C-alpha cells in the first residue's frame, strides 16, 4: 500500500502568479485529494457599499480585480441601472461591448503567457505578453488607463470614441490577428506543449455541469453556454456563437481561449461597424430602492452581481460571485489522480483569480 503524505501547496509558488493555498494529500507522487484554504487576501470590498455613495462605488467595484476591472464596473452599473429603471443610450451599450471584448483579449493573452511560463517556454511567454501590450495601448488611448479604466458610470459611460479612434482599434485588431497566428500555432501544434496538456485534468460535460464550472472551463468540456447570449450591453445585436471543444482536458481549455481571442476581434469589428450616433450617458437622479441581480460573461466565465438598495445614497448589500469561485470545486476534482509535478499547470488552466475570489 502506498504511503500517504500531506504537502502544503502555496499560497506563494514560483509558477503561480496567484496566492492559491491547497493541502495536497499524496500517495507517492499522485494526488488523491486537494483541500483548499480560502481567504488569504480578503479585503472586505463588498462592505464598503455601506459607506460609499452608490455612484462612487463603481470605482471600488473595478478594483476587485485588475484584469477583469472593466467587467466588474459594468456588472455593478447594470445592476443599479435595472433597480432605477435607467435606459442606457445605445451608443454607450456598444462602447461597453467594445471595452468588454478588449478586456477578454487582454485577459486571455495574459493567461497564455503565464501558461507558457509555467511550462518553461520563456520565448512564448514573451511573445504573448508583447502582443498583449497592444491591447493595453488601446485601453490607454481610449480610457486613459492600462489597468483601472474608470469609464463606466450609472447611466452609460464617461468617454466616447470618435471615428478615427474606432478605425485605429479595428486596424490594430487586424494586425494582432496576424501576429497571433504563430503564437497560436506554437500552443496548439508544438509537441512539447501538447505533451504537457493533452489528457491532463479531464473534465466531462456531466461533471462540468454538476460542479458548476463556468466560462472557457465549461465550454472546453463541450457545453455551449455563454452568458453573452443573454443579450446585455449590445450583444443581442451582434453575431455570436459560443466557442467549444469536446475533450475537456487542459489542451481543450487552451484551445478555447485562443479561439475566443479571434472571436473577440470579430465582435469588436462588428460593434465598431454598427455603433450608432448619440449620447453616451443619461442623467441619473434620485437613489436606488429595491434589489436585483445580473450576470455577465467575464473573461474567466460567468460572474453574478447582486445589489440591495434602501432608497438612500448608501447601498445595503453588494454581493459578487466570481468565475473562479465557481471553478474551484471542479478544479479540485480534476486534481485527483494527477502527478504532483502537474499541479501548478493544472491550476493555471482554470485561469484562477484569487483577488476576485477573496475580495
Secondary structure, DSSP 8 states (H G I E B T S, - for coil): ---EEEEEE-SS-SS-SS---EEEEEETTEEEEEEE---TT---TGGGGGTS-TTTHHHHHHTT-SSSHHHHHHHHHHHHHHHTT----HHHHHHHHHHHHHHHHHHHHHHHHHHHHHTT-HHHHHHHHHHHHHHHHHHHHHHS-SS----EETTEES----HHHHHHHHHHHHHHHHHHHHHHHHHHH-HHHHHHHTTSS---HHHHHHTT--THHHHTTT----GGGG--TTGGGS-------SS-SHHHHHHHHHHHHHHHHHHHHHHHHH---S-SB----S--EEEEEEEEEETTEEEEEEEEEESSSSEEEEEEE-HHHHHHHHHHHHHTT-BGGGHHHHHHTT---HHHHT-
